[in-house]
Every structure is written in structure tokens, then in C-alpha cells.
Amino acid sequence: MKKKDKNPFFRILGLLFLLFVSLYIALESGYYEAKVSKKTAMTEESIKKFEQDVKEGNPIDVQAYVFEEKNDYSNHTTDAAVFIGGRVEDFMSKGITELFGIVKSLFT
């Protein structure tokens, strides 16, 4: 028997769903929390450095204690992935909301 070709719509929908799931997992994996904790650690180090300079009587410059991230590793690929992930999330959430609305209307 010949295998039936799948509908291209469902292939694209499945691909978008896999993309959404992978981006969601990346978001929830803790990357943002790790970045925030690094900033917190840098702030604590800056406070200790400030307190040490005050004890020693060194001149105080605010810019010496402010943590600024110098490296930005974002590029067109990551920006596109975030954009696509947002669009897939909107599409999926609207679709699920409409699906539950239809199911709700069937039972009311």
C-alpha cells in the first residue's frame, strides 16, 4: 500500500509547535535567573569595594561601583527566534482559547 502524504498545513503547524516548545523550555531553563544572580553577585562585590574604600578614605566615584554589562551577544538569529516564538505563542494561546470556547458552547 502507498503511504498517504501528510497535509503541509499540519507539517507547518507541527514545526511551529516544536519551535514554540523548544523556546519555552529555553526560557524556563533558568537563563534569565542566572543572569540576574550574576548581577546580584556583582552588586554585592561593588558594595564591599565601596565599604572598603570608605574605610581607607579613598576618593569615591560612583561609576567605579556601578555594574554595566559590556557584552551583548544578541544577533539577528536570536531576535528572530524570540519574535517567532512570541507569534507562535500568540497563535497557540488564541487557538486554545477558541477551542475551549467551542467546547464550552457545546455543553451550555
N, C-alpha and C positions, 0 to 999 in steps of 0.2 A: 504494500500500500504506500501511496505517496503521502509524505508528511505535509500537512497544511501550513502555508506561510502565515505568520502572525501579522496582525494589523500593525502598520507603522505607528499609529497613534498610541497604541499600548506599549510599544517599544520605547517611544519617546517619553511617555508618562512614567514607565518603569525606570528609565535612565534618570529622569528628573527626581524621582523619589529616592533613588540610591544616592544621588548628589546631595539632596536635602539631608538624608540620614547621616552621610559622612560629614557634612559641615556641622550638623547639630552635635555630633559626637566630638568633633574638634573643639567646638565652642564649650561644651560641657566638660571637657577633659581637664580643665584647670589651667589653661594657658593664661587667662586673664588674672586669676588669683595668684599665680606665680609672679606675674609682672607687678602686681600690687604689693605683694610681700617683699619683693626686691626693693621697691621704692620705700617701703616702711623701714627696711633694714638700713638703707642709705640715709633716711631721715634720722634714725637713732644714732648712726655714726656721726652725722652732722651736729646733733645736739651734744654728743660727747666732746667733739672737737671744739665747739663753741664754749662749753663749760671749761675745758682745759685752757683755752685762750684767755678767758676771763680771769681764771686763777693766776695765770702767768703775767697778766697785764699787757698782752699783745694787742695791737690795734685790731679793731673789729670791722670786717667788711661783710655785709650781708651776702654778697654774691659768692663768697667763699663757702657758704653753708647751704646754698640752695642747690638741690639736686635737679639737674636737667638731663633728660635723655638725649644723647647726641646722635644715636644711630636710629635711622628709620628704615626698616627692611621691607616696607610695603612696596609693592610693584603692581603693574597692570594685571598680573595674573591673580594676585590675592584680592585686589579690588574687584575684579570681575567675578571671582568666586563668591565674595561676600554679596555682591549685587544679585547674582543668580540665586544664591541661597535665600536671600530675602524675598525675591519674586516667587520662588518655589514654595516658601513658607506661606506667603500670602495666598497663593493658588490653592495649596493643600488645606489651609485653615478655612478659606471660603467654601471650598468643595465639601469639607466635612460638615461645616455649619449648614449648608444647603441640604446635604444628605440627611442630617438629623432633623431638619425642618420637614423634609418629605416624610420621613418615618413618623414624626410626631403627628403630622396631619393625617396619616393613615389610621392612627389609633385614637384620634379625638373626634 
